[in-house]
C-alpha cells in the first residue's frame, strides 16, 4: 500500500497520518488518504499564496515609503525609461559588416603557415 505514496514528500505523509489519527480510530483507507493528501496540498497552496501576497504588500509599502511609483504608475515609469533607452540605442551606428572573402583568405594563409611548420 505504501508504494502508492512513495512519490509523496515525508512532510506530506506525516501530515496526512497525523490528521487521520486525530479524526479516526481506524486504519485509513486509500480513498481517505487521497482525500487527506488533497487537503494537505490545498493548505500548502494557500500558505504559498498568502506568503506571495504578503511579499507584494511589503514591496508596495516599501516603494510607497520611499516615494517611488508602484502598481500601474510603476509600470508606466519602467516603460518610459525603457523607451528612452531604446531611443538612445537607435542613434548608435552598427559596425560595418565583415568582408567574408577577406576573412577566408586570411584563414587560408594562416592554415598554410601552420602546415608549413
N, C-alpha and C positions, 0 to 999 in steps of 0.2 A: 504494500500500500504506500509506503513512504517513497518509493521510487517515483511515484507520480509527482511528488513535490520536491524532487532533488534540485530542480532549477530555481526554486524559491530561495530568497535570502534567509539566513539564520534569524535575523530580526523579525522577518515576516512570520516565519514558522513559530517562533517563540510567542509572538503577539497573538496569533491565532489560537494556539493551545491554551495560553493563559486566559484569553477571552472565553473560550469554550468551557474551561474549568470553572470560571466564575458564573456561567449561565446554566450549566447542566452537571448532573452527577453521573451521566452515562458516557461511554466511549463515543466520540463523534463519528458520524457517517461522512463519507466522501462529499456528499452534497452540502452538509453543514460546514465542512472545512472550506469548500469552494466559496460558499457564501461569506464566511469569515475572511477569507483572503480578499474578496471583493471589498468588504468593509475596510480592511487594512489599507488597501491601495487607494481607496477613496479618501481616507483620512490623511494619507501621505500627500495626496494631490492637493487637498485643502490646505495643509500646512505649508506646502511649497508655494501655493498661490498667495497665502497670507504673507509669507516672507517676501515674496516678489513685490506685492503691493506696498508693504511697509518700506521696502527699499526705494520704491518710486516716490512715496510721500516724503521720505527723508531727503532724497535728492532734490525734489521740488522745493522743500522748505529751505534747504541749504542754498540753492540758487536764488530764492526769493530774499533770503537774509543778506546775500552778497550783492543784491541789486542787479542780478543778471536775468535775462529773459528765460522763461520756462514755458512749456506747453507749446501752443501754436506760435507764440511770439518767438520761442527758441528755434522752431523750425524755420520761420521766416528769416531770422537772424543768420542762421547757418547757411541757408540758401543764398542770401545776399552776399555773404563772404565767399562762398563757393563760386558764384558768378563772377565776382571781382577777380578771383584767382584765374578762372578760365579766360576772362577777357585779357588779363595781363599776359597769359601764355600765348595768345593769338599773335601778339606783337613779336614774339621770339621767332627768328628765322630758323628754318631747319638746315642742317648741314647739307652740302651738295651730295648727290648720290655718288657712290664709289664707281670708278671705272673698272668694271668687272674684267675686261680684257687685260688691262694693265696688271691687275692682281694675279691673273692666271700666268702671265709672262714672268712676274717676279717669283711666283711659286715654282715655275719650271726651272728657272735659273738656280734657285736655292736647292731644288731636288738634284740637279746635275752636279752641283758643287758637293753635295752630301755624298753622292755616289762616287765621285772622283776621289774622295778621301779613303 
